[in-house]
Amino acid sequence: MSVEKHLKVTGSSEISWKDAIVQTVNEASKTIDYLTNVTILSQHAVISGKKITEYFVDLDLAFTIDRDRD
């Protein structure tokens, strides 16, 4: 039997929402083993003047629990 856990995380980028997603998953994978999927929960941005200056994403990261791990 496999067990999957979900974790809600928020990430940001000054480039794009796609970059925020990619960078957040990359950063999370440094400390979370067995990532299996990502769901985009929401996106929002900061506007300064007439320009978007920062992109934010709320993600649901799923990962499998390793039952054999010590």
C-alpha distances in whole Angstrom, upper triangle without the diagonal:
4,7,10,13,17,20,24,26,30,31,35,37,41,41,38,35,34,34,33,30,30,31,29,26,27,28,25,23,25,24,20,18,15,17,16,18,21,23,27,27,31,34,37,40,43,47,50,53,52,49,45,45,41,38,35,32,29,25,22,20,16,14,11,10,11,9,12,15,18
4,7,10,13,17,20,23,26,28,31,34,37,37,35,32,30,31,29,26,26,27,25,22,24,24,21,19,22,20,16,14,12,13,12,15,18,20,23,24,28,30,34,37,40,43,46,49,48,45,42,41,38,34,32,28,25,22,18,16,12,10,7,7,8,8,11,13,17
4,7,10,13,17,20,23,25,29,31,35,35,33,30,28,29,27,24,25,26,23,20,22,23,19,18,20,18,15,13,11,12,11,14,16,18,21,22,25,28,31,34,37,40,43,47,46,43,39,39,35,32,29,26,23,19,16,14,10,8,6,5,8,8,12,13,16
4,7,10,14,16,20,22,25,28,32,31,29,26,25,26,24,21,21,22,19,17,19,20,16,15,18,16,12,12,10,9,9,10,12,14,17,18,22,24,27,30,33,37,40,43,42,39,36,35,31,28,25,22,19,16,12,10,6,5,4,6,9,11,14,15,18
4,7,10,13,17,19,23,26,29,30,28,24,24,24,22,19,20,21,17,15,18,18,14,14,17,14,11,11,10,9,10,11,12,13,16,16,19,22,25,28,31,34,37,40,40,37,33,33,29,26,23,19,16,13,10,8,6,5,6,7,11,12,16,15,18
4,7,10,13,16,20,22,26,27,24,21,21,21,19,16,18,18,15,13,16,16,12,14,16,14,11,12,12,10,10,9,9,10,13,12,16,18,21,24,27,30,33,37,36,34,30,29,26,23,19,16,13,10,6,6,4,7,9,10,14,16,19,18,21
4,6,10,13,17,20,23,24,22,19,19,19,17,14,16,16,12,12,15,14,10,12,15,13,10,12,13,10,12,11,10,10,12,12,14,17,19,22,24,28,31,34,34,31,27,26,23,20,17,14,10,8,6,5,6,8,11,12,16,18,21,19,21
4,7,10,14,17,21,22,20,16,17,18,14,13,15,15,11,11,15,14,11,14,16,14,13,15,16,13,14,12,10,9,10,9,11,13,15,18,21,24,27,30,30,28,24,23,20,17,13,10,7,6,5,6,9,12,15,16,19,22,25,23,25
4,7,10,14,17,19,17,14,15,15,11,10,13,12,8,9,12,11,9,12,14,13,12,15,16,13,15,13,10,11,10,10,11,12,14,16,18,22,24,28,28,25,21,20,16,14,11,8,6,5,7,7,11,13,17,18,21,23,26,24,26
4,7,11,14,16,14,12,13,13,9,9,12,11,7,10,13,11,10,14,15,15,15,18,19,16,17,15,12,12,10,10,9,10,11,12,14,18,21,24,24,21,18,17,13,11,7,6,4,6,9,10,14,16,20,21,24,27,29,27,29
4,7,11,12,11,9,11,10,6,7,9,8,5,9,11,9,10,13,14,15,15,18,19,16,18,16,13,13,11,12,11,10,11,11,13,17,19,22,22,19,16,14,10,8,6,5,7,8,11,12,16,18,21,23,26,29,31,28,30
4,7,9,9,8,10,8,5,8,10,8,7,11,12,11,13,16,17,18,19,22,23,19,21,19,15,15,13,14,12,10,10,9,10,14,16,19,19,16,12,11,7,5,4,6,9,11,14,15,19,21,25,27,29,32,34,32,33
4,5,6,7,9,6,5,8,10,8,9,12,13,12,15,17,18,20,21,23,24,21,23,20,17,17,15,16,14,11,11,10,11,13,15,18,18,14,11,9,6,5,7,9,12,14,17,18,21,23,27,29,31,35,36,34,36
4,6,9,11,8,8,12,13,11,13,16,16,16,18,21,21,23,24,27,28,25,26,24,21,21,18,19,17,13,12,10,10,11,12,15,15,11,8,6,5,6,9,12,15,17,21,21,25,27,31,33,35,38,40,37,39
4,7,8,6,8,11,11,11,13,16,16,16,19,21,22,24,25,27,27,24,25,23,20,20,17,19,17,14,13,11,12,13,14,17,16,12,9,8,7,7,10,12,16,17,21,21,25,27,30,33,35,38,40,38,40
4,5,5,6,9,10,10,12,14,15,16,18,20,22,24,24,26,26,23,23,20,17,17,14,16,14,10,11,9,12,13,15,17,16,12,9,9,8,6,9,10,14,15,18,19,23,25,29,31,33,37,39,37,39
4,5,5,6,9,10,10,12,14,15,16,18,20,22,22,24,24,20,20,17,14,13,10,12,10,7,9,9,12,14,17,19,18,14,11,11,9,5,7,7,10,11,15,16,19,22,26,28,31,34,36,35,37
4,5,5,6,9,10,11,12,14,15,17,19,21,21,22,22,18,18,15,13,13,10,13,12,10,12,12,15,17,20,22,21,17,14,14,12,9,10,9,12,12,15,15,18,21,24,27,29,33,35,33,36
4,5,5,6,8,10,10,12,14,15,17,19,19,21,21,18,19,17,14,15,13,16,14,12,13,13,15,17,19,22,21,17,14,13,11,9,10,10,13,13,16,16,19,21,25,27,29,33,34,32,35
4,6,5,6,9,10,10,12,14,16,18,18,20,20,17,18,16,13,13,11,13,12,10,11,11,13,16,18,21,20,17,13,13,9,7,7,7,10,10,14,14,17,19,23,25,28,31,33,31,33
4,6,5,6,9,10,11,12,15,16,16,18,18,14,15,12,9,10,8,11,11,10,12,13,16,19,22,24,23,20,16,16,13,10,9,7,9,8,11,11,14,16,20,23,25,28,30,28,31
4,6,5,6,9,10,11,13,15,15,16,16,13,14,12,10,12,11,14,15,14,16,16,19,21,24,27,25,22,19,18,15,12,12,10,12,11,13,12,15,16,20,22,24,28,29,27,30
4,6,5,6,9,10,11,14,14,16,17,14,16,15,13,14,13,16,16,14,16,16,18,21,22,26,25,21,18,17,13,12,11,11,12,12,14,13,16,17,21,23,24,28,29,27,29
4,5,5,6,9,10,12,12,14,15,12,14,13,10,12,11,13,14,13,15,15,18,21,23,26,26,23,19,17,14,12,10,9,10,9,11,10,13,15,18,20,22,26,27,25,27
4,5,5,6,9,11,10,12,12,9,11,10,8,11,11,14,15,15,17,18,21,24,26,30,29,26,22,21,17,15,13,11,11,9,10,8,11,12,15,17,19,23,24,22,25
4,6,5,7,10,10,12,13,10,13,12,12,15,15,17,18,18,20,20,23,25,27,31,30,26,23,22,18,16,15,14,14,13,14,11,14,14,17,19,20,24,25,22,25
4,5,6,8,9,12,14,12,15,14,13,16,16,18,19,18,20,20,22,25,27,30,30,26,23,21,18,16,15,14,14,13,14,12,14,14,17,19,20,24,25,22,24
4,5,6,6,9,11,9,12,12,11,14,15,16,18,18,20,21,23,26,28,32,32,28,25,23,20,18,15,14,13,11,11,9,11,11,14,15,17,20,22,19,21
4,5,5,6,8,7,10,11,12,15,16,18,20,21,23,24,26,29,31,35,34,31,27,26,22,20,18,16,16,13,13,10,11,10,13,14,15,19,20,17,19
4,6,8,11,10,14,15,15,18,19,21,23,23,25,25,27,30,32,35,35,32,28,26,23,22,20,18,18,16,16,13,14,13,15,16,16,20,20,17,19
4,7,10,10,14,15,16,19,20,21,23,23,25,26,28,31,33,37,37,34,30,28,25,23,21,19,18,16,16,12,13,12,13,13,14,17,18,15,16
4,7,7,11,12,13,16,18,19,22,23,25,26,28,32,34,38,38,34,31,29,25,23,21,18,17,14,13,10,10,8,10,10,11,15,16,13,15
4,6,9,12,14,17,19,21,24,25,28,29,31,35,37,41,40,37,33,32,28,26,24,21,20,17,15,11,10,7,8,9,9,12,13,11,14
4,6,9,12,16,18,20,23,25,28,30,32,36,38,41,41,37,34,33,29,27,24,21,20,16,14,11,9,5,5,8,8,12,13,12,15
4,6,8,12,15,17,20,21,24,26,29,32,35,38,37,34,30,29,26,23,21,18,16,13,11,7,6,4,7,10,11,15,16,15,18
4,7,11,14,16,19,21,24,27,30,33,36,39,38,35,31,31,27,24,22,18,17,13,11,8,6,5,7,11,12,16,18,17,21
4,7,10,13,16,18,21,24,27,30,33,36,35,31,28,28,24,21,19,15,14,10,8,6,5,7,10,13,16,19,21,21,24
4,7,9,12,14,17,20,23,26,29,32,31,28,24,24,21,17,15,11,10,7,6,5,6,9,12,16,18,22,24,23,26
4,6,9,11,15,18,22,25,28,31,29,27,23,24,20,17,14,10,9,6,5,7,8,12,15,18,21,24,27,26,29
4,6,8,11,14,18,21,24,27,26,23,20,20,17,13,11,7,6,5,6,9,12,15,18,21,24,27,30,29,32
4,7,11,14,17,20,24,27,26,23,20,21,17,14,11,7,5,5,7,10,13,16,20,22,26,28,31,30,32
4,7,10,14,17,20,23,22,20,16,17,14,11,8,6,5,7,10,13,16,20,23,25,29,31,34,33,35
4,7,11,13,17,20,18,16,13,14,11,7,6,5,6,9,12,15,18,22,25,28,31,34,36,35,37
4,7,10,13,16,15,13,10,11,9,6,5,7,9,12,15,18,22,25,28,31,34,36,39,37,39
4,6,10,13,12,10,6,7,6,4,6,9,11,15,18,21,24,27,31,33,36,39,41,39,41
4,7,10,10,8,6,6,5,7,8,12,14,18,21,23,27,30,34,36,38,41,44,41,43
4,6,7,5,4,6,7,9,12,15,18,21,25,27,31,33,37,39,42,45,47,45,47
4,6,6,6,6,9,12,14,18,21,24,28,30,34,36,40,42,44,47,49,47,49
4,6,8,9,12,15,18,21,24,27,31,33,37,39,43,45,48,51,53,51,52
4,7,9,12,14,17,20,24,27,30,32,36,39,43,45,47,51,53,51,52
4,6,9,11,15,18,21,24,28,29,33,36,39,42,44,48,50,47,49
4,6,7,11,14,17,20,24,26,29,32,36,38,41,44,46,44,46
4,7,10,14,17,20,24,25,29,31,35,37,39,43,44,42,44
4,7,10,14,16,20,21,25,28,31,33,36,39,41,39,40
4,7,10,13,17,18,22,25,28,31,33,36,38,36,38
4,7,10,14,15,19,22,26,28,30,33,36,34,35
4,6,10,12,16,19,22,24,27,30,33,31,33
4,7,10,13,16,20,22,25,28,30,29,31
4,6,10,13,16,19,22,25,27,26,28
4,7,10,13,16,19,22,24,23,26
4,7,10,13,16,19,21,20,23
4,7,10,13,16,18,18,21
4,7,9,12,15,14,17
4,6,9,12,12,15
4,6,9,9,12
4,6,6,9
4,6,8
4,6
4
